[in-house]
Amino acid sequence: MSAPIRAVLFDYGNVLVGWSPRKLYARLIPDPDRLDYFLDHVCPMSWHMLHDEGQAMADTIPARQAQFPEFAAEIAAWKTDFAEMITGEITGSTHLVKELAAAQVPQYVLTNMPSEMVETCFGPFDFPRHFKDIIVSGDEKTAKPLKPIFDISLKRMGGLAAEEVFFTDDSPANIAAAASYGFVTHLFTEPEALRLAMREAGLPV
């Protein structure tokens, strides 16, 4: 018989709050082909992962500008206009946060995020007050899907076992990793599917 769920661990970006670099850069780079090139080659997610792993944008941006000088201004905007990448609260998901809080279910966040953008990403919203703790990859200098950040999360959750934690994330790689570590997992696609998965896991939503 499976262990009862004692806590919920949420990813943040594109589970609770929308995040899309394309939102910002569609304004800065109107040409679709040039926009795709920028996001695929100049500032791809593999480059942004350096920030998630704890490297400062003050270091990575000048290095990238030296490599792509024709995009120097646009690369600088990755830091100066980061807030414009946030597309807003995913209200169906944050309703679940509020329902779980009302039912006194402990809730946490595990997010791949640069340390320097935590206030930008969390500050505009009220619902993060319901989280007992927020584990930020940039602070820990390790990121999902690597096992160390999941181990850190379990320690921050008071030493819970992985099988006692319901974890949801929009990344298949992160979900596959978490499942292999023993977490009860749900690949996030939309809030109602998340609600059903939580109910199946015995959570009061």
C-alpha positions in Angstrom: 0.0 0.0 0.0 1.4 3.4 -1.0 2.3 5.9 1.7 -0.1 8.8 2.3 0.8 12.1 0.7 2.0 14.5 3.4 3.1 17.5 1.3 2.8 18.9 -2.2 5.8 20.2 -4.1 5.1 22.6 -7.0 7.2 23.7 -9.9 6.7 27.5 -10.4 7.2 28.6 -14.0 4.4 27.4 -16.3 2.6 25.6 -13.5 1.6 28.4 -11.2 2.8 31.4 -13.2 3.3 31.6 -16.9 6.9 32.4 -18.1 7.9 32.9 -21.7 11.0 34.7 -23.1 9.1 34.9 -26.4 6.7 37.3 -24.9 9.4 39.8 -24.3 11.4 39.2 -27.4 8.4 39.2 -29.8 8.3 42.9 -28.9 12.1 43.5 -29.3 12.6 41.4 -32.4 9.5 41.8 -34.7 11.0 39.6 -37.5 9.8 36.0 -36.9 12.9 34.3 -38.4 15.3 36.6 -36.5 13.2 36.0 -33.3 13.4 32.2 -33.7 17.2 32.4 -34.4 17.7 34.5 -31.2 15.7 32.1 -29.0 17.2 29.0 -30.5 20.8 30.1 -30.8 21.6 33.4 -29.1 19.8 33.0 -25.8 18.5 29.4 -25.7 17.2 27.6 -22.6 20.5 25.8 -22.4 22.2 29.2 -21.8 19.6 30.3 -19.3 20.2 27.1 -17.4 23.5 28.7 -16.4 21.5 31.2 -14.4 19.3 28.5 -12.9 22.5 26.8 -11.8 23.7 29.9 -10.0 25.8 31.8 -12.4 25.3 35.6 -12.3 23.9 37.4 -15.3 26.6 40.0 -14.7 29.0 37.4 -15.9 27.0 35.5 -18.5 25.5 38.4 -20.4 28.8 40.2 -21.3 30.2 36.8 -22.4 27.2 36.2 -24.6 27.3 39.8 -26.0 30.9 39.2 -27.0 29.9 36.1 -28.9 26.9 37.7 -30.6 27.7 41.5 -30.7 24.9 42.1 -33.2 22.4 41.1 -30.5 24.1 43.0 -27.6 21.0 45.1 -26.7 18.6 42.2 -26.9 20.9 40.0 -24.7 21.1 42.8 -22.1 17.3 42.8 -22.0 17.3 39.2 -20.6 18.2 40.8 -17.3 16.8 44.4 -17.5 13.4 43.3 -18.9 13.1 39.9 -17.3 9.7 40.8 -15.7 8.2 41.1 -19.1 8.7 37.3 -19.6 6.1 36.7 -16.9 2.7 36.1 -18.6 0.6 36.0 -15.4 -0.9 33.8 -12.8 -2.3 30.4 -13.9 -5.4 30.8 -11.8 -6.7 27.3 -12.0 -3.4 26.1 -10.4 -3.3 28.9 -7.8 -6.9 28.0 -6.8 -5.6 24.6 -6.0 -2.9 26.2 -3.8 -5.6 28.1 -1.9 -7.7 24.9 -1.5 -4.8 22.9 -0.2 -3.9 25.8 2.2 -7.4 25.8 3.5 -7.2 22.1 4.1 -3.8 22.6 5.9 -1.8 20.5 3.5 1.9 21.6 3.6 3.0 23.1 0.3 6.4 23.9 -1.2 7.9 25.1 -4.4 11.0 23.7 -6.2 11.9 26.0 -9.0 14.7 26.3 -11.5 15.2 30.1 -11.2 18.1 32.6 -11.0 18.6 33.9 -7.5 18.5 37.5 -8.7 15.0 37.1 -10.2 13.2 35.6 -7.2 11.5 38.9 -6.2 10.7 39.6 -9.8 9.0 36.3 -10.2 7.3 35.9 -6.9 6.8 39.5 -5.7 3.7 40.4 -7.9 1.6 37.6 -6.6 -0.2 36.9 -3.3 -0.5 33.1 -3.4 3.2 32.4 -2.5 2.4 33.2 1.1 0.8 29.7 1.3 4.1 28.0 0.8 6.1 26.7 3.8 9.3 27.0 1.8 10.6 27.8 -1.7 13.7 26.0 -3.0 15.4 28.0 -5.7 18.0 26.3 -7.9 20.1 29.5 -8.2 20.5 29.6 -4.5 21.4 25.9 -4.2 23.8 25.9 -7.2 22.1 22.8 -8.6 19.0 22.4 -10.7 16.3 20.0 -11.7 16.5 17.3 -12.9 19.6 16.4 -10.9 19.1 14.4 -7.7 20.9 16.8 -5.3 18.2 19.5 -5.5 15.5 16.9 -4.8 17.4 15.7 -1.8 17.7 19.3 -0.6 14.0 19.7 -1.1 13.2 16.7 1.1 15.5 18.0 3.8 13.8 21.4 3.6 10.4 19.6 3.9 11.4 18.2 7.3 12.9 15.0 6.1 9.9 13.6 4.4 10.4 10.5 2.2 10.0 11.0 -1.5 6.9 8.7 -1.7 5.2 11.0 0.8 5.5 14.0 -1.6 3.2 14.8 -4.6 5.4 16.7 -7.2 4.1 18.4 -10.3 6.2 20.0 -13.0 5.7 20.9 -16.7 9.0 19.3 -17.8 8.9 15.7 -18.8 12.6 15.3 -17.9 12.0 16.7 -14.4 9.0 14.4 -13.8 10.9 11.4 -15.1 13.7 12.1 -12.7 11.5 12.8 -9.7 9.6 9.5 -10.4 12.8 7.6 -10.5 13.7 9.1 -7.1 10.4 7.9 -5.6 8.2 11.0 -5.7 4.5 10.7 -6.6 4.5 12.7 -9.8 2.2 14.5 -12.3 3.3 16.0 -15.6 1.5 19.4 -15.6 -0.5 20.3 -18.7 -3.4 22.2 -17.3 -5.0 22.8 -14.0 -8.0 20.5 -14.2 -5.8 17.5 -15.0 -3.7 18.4 -12.0 -6.8 18.5 -9.8 -7.8 15.0 -10.9 -4.3 13.7 -10.3 -4.3 15.3 -6.8 -7.6 13.7 -6.0 -6.3 10.3 -7.2 -3.4 10.7 -4.8 -5.8 11.4 -1.9 -5.4 15.1 -1.7 -8.4 17.2 -0.6 -9.2 19.3 -3.7 
